[in-house]
Amino acid sequence: MMEYKKSIGSILDDMNLDINFNLSDKEPPKPRLTKKEIESIVGSNNSFNINIINGRFDEQSSRLPKEVELLGPQKIDNDELKNYLNKLDNNIISMNDGLAKLGFTLKCKEGYVGDVCINYINYFEDSFFNQFRNNYVFEQNCHLNIFERFFNIKEPLFPQLNNTISQISVDKNARIKIFSAGSLCSHSQSKNYASSFITQRNNSSFCYFSANLDSSWSQKNTHIMLSEEGAKCNLYSAECLNENQYSEHDISINHNAPHCVSKQIYKGVFDGNSTGSFNSCVLVARDAQKTVAIQQNNNMILSDYAMVKSNPQLEIFADDVE
């Protein structure tokens, strides 16, 4: 344990994360809430609910359709995604790849149509370095809307360092929408890293909308591979930052096949000493003819001390691109 703690500490020091709080070498506490207590937090409804408590799936209080299966964290057998991850020189991602024990794997079977709500319930009692690994597998022709909600049972007394990797595989003709609002921990010193790796097949559609209203410090890395013809992705983000809050979006979209469409619309309002950053690179391969790619970043600055950096980039090797 001491060697583990020492290695984590040395890596974090090398990364210059500017963390001025101590991290516990213990694992977060296991769920100890009753089903009734959980219902009082997330509310009672007729929807299908997945309850994740301190990073662990709580089967007793969750309700799933038979076409949706939830398992423990595991690595997706996706060679294209593996090769992409191996090329990345990112310590925070490499650390998660080797050490993550928390998270889940969601599998949606072919042809299923419906809605699922994922409730993240947190009552962290110490400053943990939480490593989450969430995997999503959407089979052919499934249409699923996912609503992500975040609940901090009480005002967090200690800051957290949260590092989440989500691997998302969207098979042909699948239609997936994810709506996410909130953060794992809203403590003023917390840092939230979230990295998403999405691969899309023939005529699939992936839509992700995030709202950031209470996260003190967040960095979101989104990597999308439009691997086969007719794939479409839409990324939307809205955020309001104040005081010393910080938000960074790093996006890369690879158009590797013809007739694919990508759209990014990111909007923010910045006040106080807040800082925002939008870095987006769209790469269009030589064979990806008839590509449509949209990058839009609109920001409103309300203070002389707020700052936003916007850096859209295009690398185009095809000659029929909009």
C-alpha positions, 0 to 999 in steps of 0.5 A, spaced: 500 500 500 505 504 501 508 503 494 502 504 491 501 511 495 508 513 493 507 511 486 501 515 485 504 521 489 510 521 484 506 521 478 501 526 480 507 531 482 510 530 475 503 532 472 503 539 476 496 538 478 496 543 483 493 539 488 494 542 495 490 537 499 492 530 502 489 524 498 487 518 502 490 511 500 483 507 502 478 505 498 471 509 498 466 506 503 461 501 500 454 503 499 450 503 506 444 506 504 437 503 504 433 502 498 428 507 502 433 512 503 436 512 496 428 513 493 428 519 498 434 522 494 433 520 487 425 520 487 420 515 486 418 514 478 416 509 473 423 510 469 428 505 469 434 507 474 441 505 475 443 507 482 451 508 482 453 509 490 460 511 491 462 508 484 459 502 485 452 499 482 447 498 487 443 492 484 438 492 490 435 499 489 436 499 481 431 497 476 433 495 469 429 493 463 431 486 461 434 488 454 439 492 458 445 489 462 449 492 468 456 489 470 462 491 473 468 495 470 471 491 464 475 493 458 471 493 452 474 488 447 475 493 441 482 493 437 480 500 434 479 503 441 485 499 444 490 502 438 488 509 439 489 509 447 496 506 446 498 512 442 496 517 447 501 520 451 497 522 457 499 520 464 492 521 468 489 516 462 494 511 463 493 511 471 486 509 470 487 504 465 491 500 470 488 502 477 481 503 476 476 498 480 470 503 480 465 503 475 460 499 471 459 496 464 452 497 461 450 493 455 444 495 451 441 489 447 439 489 439 433 493 437 431 495 444 428 502 445 427 506 451 430 511 457 434 509 463 436 514 468 443 513 471 443 516 478 450 518 481 450 518 489 456 520 493 457 521 500 465 521 500 468 522 507 475 523 505 479 526 500 480 520 495 483 519 488 477 516 485 478 512 479 472 510 475 472 506 468 465 506 465 463 502 459 457 502 454 456 497 449 450 499 444 448 493 439 445 494 433 438 498 432 438 500 439 435 507 441 436 509 448 436 515 452 440 516 458 439 521 463 445 522 468 444 525 475 448 527 480 447 527 488 451 529 493 448 527 500 451 533 504 455 538 503 462 535 501 467 537 507 473 534 503 475 535 496 476 529 491 480 528 485 476 524 480 478 521 474 473 517 469 474 514 463 468 512 459 469 507 453 462 507 448 461 503 442 455 504 438 454 499 433 450 500 426 443 504 426 444 505 433 441 512 436 444 514 443 442 520 447 446 522 453 444 528 457 448 530 463 448 535 468 452 536 475 459 533 477 461 528 482 464 533 487 462 540 488 467 542 493 471 548 491 478 544 491 476 538 487 478 536 480 474 532 476 477 529 470 473 525 465 475 522 458 470 519 453 472 515 447 467 513 442 467 509 436 461 509 431 459 504 426 454 505 419 449 510 420 449 510 427 447 517 431 450 519 438 448 525 441 451 528 448 449 534 452 452 536 458 451 542 463 456 545 467 453 549 473 457 547 479 463 544 478 469 548 481 474 545 476 473 540 470 477 537 464 473 533 459 477 530 454 472 527 448 475 523 442 470 520 437 472 516 431 466 516 425 469 509 423 464 507 418 459 510 413 453 515 415 455 516 422 453 522 426 455 525 432 452 531 436 456 534 442 452 540 446 455 544 452 452 549 456 456 552 462 456 558 467 462 559 471 464 564 477 469 566 482 475 561 480 472 556 477 475 552 471 473 548 465 477 545 459 474 542 453 479 538 449 475 534 443 478 530 437 473 527 432 476 523 426 472 522 420 475 516 417 469 514 412 465 518 407 458 521 408 459 522 416 457 528 420 459 531 426 457 538 430 459 541 436 456 547 439 459 549 446 456 555 449 459 559 456 458 564 461 464 566 465 464 571 471 469 573 476 476 570 475 473 564 472 477 561 466 474 557 460 478 553 454 475 550 448 480 546 444 477 542 438 480 538 432 477 535 427 481 530 422 478 528 415 481 522 412 483 522 405 477 517 403 472 521 408 468 524 402 462 528 403 464 530 410 460 535 414 463 538 420 461 544 424 465 547 430 461 553 434 464 556 440 460 562 443 462 565 450 459 571 454 464 574 459 461 578 464 468 580 468 474 584 467 478 578 470 474 572 466 478 569 461 476 564 455 481 561 450 478 558 444 482 554 439 478 550 433 482 546 428 481 542 422 486 537 418 482 536 412 485 531 407 479 530 403 477 534 397 469 534 398 468 537 405 463 542 408 
